Amino acid sequence: MNKKFVIILSLLLVFGIFYLNKNKGEPLQLASCEKYALSDVVETPIYFYVDARIENVDIDSKVKYANEVLRNSCIPLKRVVSGTEVIDVATFKGLSPALTEFVPNTGLLHSELSDRVGKEKLKSHGGDGRYYGLILSSDYKVLHRTWGIAHLNFGNSFFVMSSDASDGTLEHELGHLSWAFHHNTTEMTLQNIILPQHHDHLRPYARGHYCKGANTIMSGAEHARESIPVYSSPDIFRFGQACGVKESADNARHMREFAAWLSEKQKTVPSS
């Protein structure tokens, strides 16, 4: 056995030991939901307006993934499709296939959508825990590298998404509409972009987390190798590392509190 071969073999052995130690533990260890005082499961209906230019979009897979994230995170919410409707957005201002990247004016899109389908109809789709979204053709690059955007000042119900968005994009935007945010979103930023009447919904721990090379559903670390189907939580682990911090990165806790708030609101609404 020559010396060069021995050196190479030794280096491979050292690298292998390093890799195994680095990724020691289970790839994803979820928390036991029995440890939480969970509210009843609340259904959150979503109505989709789909750009007429789209030949095919798999809404069901996005809803299925969203519910997987919620189950994995012990959040008593269930996403359900309340309906879909094809709409021609070709005349909507600000949407140009010639643009390769742009952040859409969600206020303008919402206004034009309202004019097209009717204000009362949109209102019927929205409200606490009720959502409606506009799915645009992938010709429109909705938001650079993330493919979606939510507007927190339109009754917390409206989002825009690209037809080629990843399955995790839907729950990411619905998370925003429930006041869950990225790993690096500052309190000052939120105070500046969100209307004062909504500030009581903001929590310092409602942030995403980068977890052993992966993003949780609300994280946006560009160097992450993959995303995992969970909200940030110090009770969830990836290869032995906690996927959250109690004081600063526990979106799962925030979403459980949001679900409990929705459940209580539903109980106080008179039955028709």
C-alpha positions as semicolon CSV with decimal commas, in nm:
position;residue;x (nm);y (nm);z (nm)
1;M;0,000;0,000;0,000
2;N;0,168;0,320;-0,113
3;K;0,198;0,630;0,102
4;K;-0,027;0,846;-0,120
5;F;-0,312;0,596;-0,094
6;V;-0,280;0,582;0,286
7;I;-0,299;0,963;0,308
8;I;-0,610;0,977;0,087
9;L;-0,775;0,697;0,286
10;S;-0,699;0,876;0,613
11;L;-0,847;1,202;0,485
12;L;-1,163;1,024;0,372
13;L;-1,193;0,859;0,713
14;V;-1,154;1,191;0,896
15;F;-1,411;1,356;0,668
16;G;-1,653;1,068;0,723
17;I;-1,624;1,092;1,101
18;F;-1,670;1,470;1,083
19;Y;-1,981;1,434;0,865
20;L;-2,138;1,169;1,089
21;N;-2,080;1,377;1,401
22;K;-2,210;1,688;1,230
23;N;-2,533;1,512;1,135
24;K;-2,571;1,302;1,446
25;G;-2,932;1,238;1,543
26;E;-3,255;1,206;1,349
27;P;-3,304;1,409;1,027
28;L;-3,624;1,553;1,175
29;Q;-3,749;1,489;1,527
30;L;-4,096;1,631;1,584
31;A;-4,247;1,729;1,917
32;S;-4,524;1,528;2,080
33;C;-4,844;1,729;2,038
34;E;-4,971;1,590;2,369
35;K;-4,748;1,837;2,553
36;Y;-4,954;2,133;2,430
37;A;-5,301;2,243;2,537
38;L;-5,439;2,256;2,184
39;S;-5,765;2,418;2,080
40;D;-6,011;2,243;1,849
41;V;-5,897;2,219;1,488
42;V;-6,008;2,528;1,296
43;E;-6,069;2,507;0,922
44;T;-5,935;2,803;0,725
45;P;-6,099;2,826;0,380
46;I;-5,899;2,959;0,084
47;Y;-6,050;3,086;-0,242
48;F;-5,818;3,090;-0,543
49;Y;-5,839;3,326;-0,840
50;V;-5,632;3,170;-1,118
51;D;-5,480;3,362;-1,411
52;A;-5,645;3,248;-1,737
53;R;-5,301;3,206;-1,897
54;I;-5,214;2,920;-1,662
55;E;-5,254;2,580;-1,824
56;N;-5,205;2,380;-1,507
57;V;-5,145;2,452;-1,140
58;D;-5,157;2,189;-0,868
59;I;-5,340;2,368;-0,589
60;D;-5,412;2,042;-0,407
61;S;-5,042;1,963;-0,359
62;K;-4,982;2,307;-0,207
63;V;-5,275;2,268;0,032
64;K;-5,160;1,916;0,122
65;Y;-4,810;2,044;0,200
66;A;-4,953;2,329;0,408
67;N;-5,149;2,083;0,621
68;E;-4,839;1,865;0,661
69;V;-4,651;2,166;0,799
70;L;-4,934;2,238;1,043
71;R;-4,956;1,875;1,164
72;N;-4,580;1,848;1,205
73;S;-4,580;2,168;1,411
74;C;-4,876;2,073;1,636
75;I;-5,086;2,363;1,508
76;P;-5,464;2,295;1,516
77;L;-5,545;2,454;1,181
78;K;-5,658;2,289;0,858
79;R;-5,632;2,453;0,516
80;V;-5,928;2,381;0,288
81;V;-6,011;2,500;-0,064
82;S;-6,340;2,690;-0,067
83;G;-6,332;2,741;-0,445
84;T;-6,136;2,830;-0,756
85;E;-6,216;3,074;-1,035
86;V;-6,035;3,153;-1,359
87;I;-5,983;3,523;-1,423
88;D;-5,822;3,722;-1,706
89;V;-5,555;3,951;-1,561
90;A;-5,406;4,059;-1,896
91;T;-5,537;4,413;-1,853
92;F;-5,427;4,450;-1,491
93;K;-5,191;4,746;-1,463
94;G;-4,831;4,681;-1,369
95;L;-4,825;4,322;-1,491
96;S;-4,590;4,290;-1,786
97;P;-4,435;3,964;-1,912
98;A;-4,140;4,173;-2,033
99;L;-4,038;4,228;-1,672
100;T;-3,817;3,950;-1,543
101;E;-3,842;4,055;-1,179
102;F;-4,072;4,285;-0,991
103;V;-4,245;4,320;-0,660
104;P;-4,613;4,366;-0,750
105;N;-4,818;4,652;-0,619
106;T;-5,052;4,435;-0,414
107;G;-5,272;4,734;-0,341
108;L;-5,327;4,792;-0,712
109;L;-5,379;4,421;-0,782
110;H;-5,629;4,396;-0,499
111;S;-5,816;4,702;-0,625
112;E;-5,835;4,566;-0,980
113;L;-5,940;4,222;-0,857
114;S;-6,212;4,389;-0,652
115;D;-6,332;4,585;-0,956
116;R;-6,337;4,269;-1,166
117;V;-6,519;4,028;-0,934
118;G;-6,698;4,270;-0,705
119;K;-6,613;4,414;-0,365
120;E;-6,880;4,218;-0,180
121;K;-6,764;3,890;-0,330
122;L;-6,408;3,950;-0,216
123;K;-6,535;4,048;0,126
124;S;-6,721;3,718;0,152
125;H;-6,394;3,528;0,095
126;G;-6,201;3,720;0,361
127;G;-6,217;3,775;0,734
128;D;-6,040;3,620;1,031
129;G;-5,894;3,287;0,921
130;R;-6,042;3,315;0,572
131;Y;-5,822;3,382;0,271
132;Y;-5,823;3,451;-0,102
133;G;-5,529;3,450;-0,338
134;L;-5,443;3,551;-0,692
135;I;-5,229;3,294;-0,873
136;L;-5,040;3,453;-1,161
137;S;-4,878;3,291;-1,462
138;S;-4,509;3,217;-1,415
139;D;-4,447;3,476;-1,689
140;Y;-4,483;3,727;-1,409
141;K;-4,200;3,689;-1,161
142;V;-4,403;3,774;-0,854
143;L;-4,118;3,811;-0,612
144;H;-3,753;3,735;-0,672
145;R;-3,674;3,377;-0,562
146;T;-3,972;3,339;-0,328
147;W;-4,265;3,345;-0,572
148;G;-4,525;3,497;-0,341
149;I;-4,629;3,798;-0,140
150;A;-4,892;3,867;0,124
151;H;-5,045;4,202;0,215
152;L;-5,096;4,239;0,589
153;N;-5,306;4,553;0,571
154;F;-5,594;4,417;0,358
155;G;-5,783;4,243;0,634
156;N;-5,505;3,984;0,654
157;S;-5,668;3,775;0,383
158;F;-5,507;3,854;0,045
159;F;-5,197;3,701;-0,111
160;V;-5,042;3,677;-0,458
161;M;-4,851;3,373;-0,579
162;S;-4,682;3,250;-0,895
163;S;-4,807;2,933;-1,065
164;D;-4,459;2,779;-1,045
165;A;-4,417;2,851;-0,675
166;S;-4,288;2,572;-0,455
167;D;-4,540;2,378;-0,250
168;G;-4,424;2,557;0,065
169;T;-4,509;2,904;-0,070
170;L;-4,880;2,885;0,013
171;E;-4,828;2,811;0,382
172;H;-4,546;3,068;0,393
173;E;-4,784;3,342;0,277
174;L;-5,065;3,223;0,505
175;G;-4,813;3,232;0,788
176;H;-4,750;3,599;0,713
177;L;-5,125;3,662;0,716
178;S;-5,126;3,507;1,064
179;W;-4,843;3,740;1,180
180;A;-4,557;3,489;1,149
181;F;-4,237;3,626;0,996
182;H;-3,890;3,554;0,858
183;H;-3,589;3,468;1,071
184;N;-3,431;3,810;1,017
185;T;-3,735;4,041;1,030
186;T;-3,682;4,316;1,287
187;E;-3,942;4,466;1,516
188;M;-3,867;4,809;1,370
189;T;-3,941;4,684;1,018
190;L;-4,277;4,545;1,126
191;Q;-4,368;4,862;1,311
192;N;-4,298;5,059;0,993
193;I;-4,483;4,844;0,739
194;I;-4,784;4,731;0,943
195;L;-5,067;4,964;1,036
196;P;-5,077;5,059;1,407
197;Q;-5,414;4,890;1,464
198;H;-5,249;4,553;1,394
199;H;-4,947;4,595;1,621
200;D;-5,107;4,405;1,908
201;H;-5,074;4,087;1,696
202;L;-4,694;4,115;1,678
203;R;-4,484;3,885;1,895
204;P;-4,103;3,894;1,932
205;Y;-4,084;3,514;1,907
206;A;-4,289;3,492;1,584
207;R;-3,982;3,443;1,365
208;G;-3,844;3,166;1,147
209;H;-3,523;2,975;1,213
210;Y;-3,234;2,829;1,014
211;C;-3,196;2,471;1,129
212;K;-2,887;2,260;1,053
213;G;-2,864;2,357;0,688
214;A;-3,237;2,396;0,630
215;N;-3,502;2,665;0,649
216;T;-3,819;2,623;0,849
217;I;-4,132;2,730;0,659
218;M;-4,100;3,103;0,741
219;S;-3,721;3,129;0,716
220;G;-3,546;3,287;0,422
221;A;-3,179;3,208;0,465
222;E;-3,033;3,210;0,112
223;H;-2,755;2,967;0,201
224;A;-2,998;2,697;0,318
225;R;-2,965;2,369;0,131
226;E;-3,331;2,278;0,172
227;S;-3,657;2,362;0,348
228;I;-3,828;2,141;0,604
229;P;-4,208;2,117;0,657
230;V;-4,229;2,273;1,002
231;Y;-4,271;2,610;1,167
232;S;-3,979;2,712;1,386
233;S;-3,991;2,557;1,733
234;P;-3,737;2,484;2,007
235;D;-3,920;2,150;2,053
236;I;-3,841;2,030;1,699
237;F;-3,492;1,903;1,616
238;R;-3,293;1,838;1,299
239;F;-2,985;1,620;1,342
240;G;-2,990;1,705;1,712
241;Q;-3,012;2,083;1,668
242;A;-3,318;2,273;1,789
243;C;-3,519;2,433;1,508
244;G;-3,612;2,735;1,714
245;V;-3,543;2,953;2,016
246;K;-3,808;3,008;2,283
247;E;-3,758;3,385;2,309
248;S;-3,690;3,472;1,946
249;A;-3,784;3,194;1,701
250;D;-4,099;3,001;1,789
251;N;-4,349;3,053;1,509
252;A;-4,517;2,723;1,600
253;R;-4,610;2,863;1,941
254;H;-4,737;3,182;1,780
255;M;-4,948;2,988;1,529
256;R;-5,101;2,776;1,808
257;E;-5,195;3,096;1,985
258;F;-5,341;3,228;1,660
259;A;-5,543;2,907;1,618
260;A;-5,675;2,938;1,974
261;W;-5,772;3,300;1,905
262;L;-5,959;3,194;1,589
263;S;-6,133;2,914;1,777
264;E;-6,258;3,155;2,042
265;K;-6,373;3,404;1,778
266;Q;-6,575;3,134;1,605
267;K;-6,748;3,045;1,930
268;T;-6,862;3,406;1,975
269;V;-7,003;3,439;1,621
270;P;-7,382;3,383;1,626
271;S;-7,490;3,085;1,417
272;S;-7,703;3,176;1,116
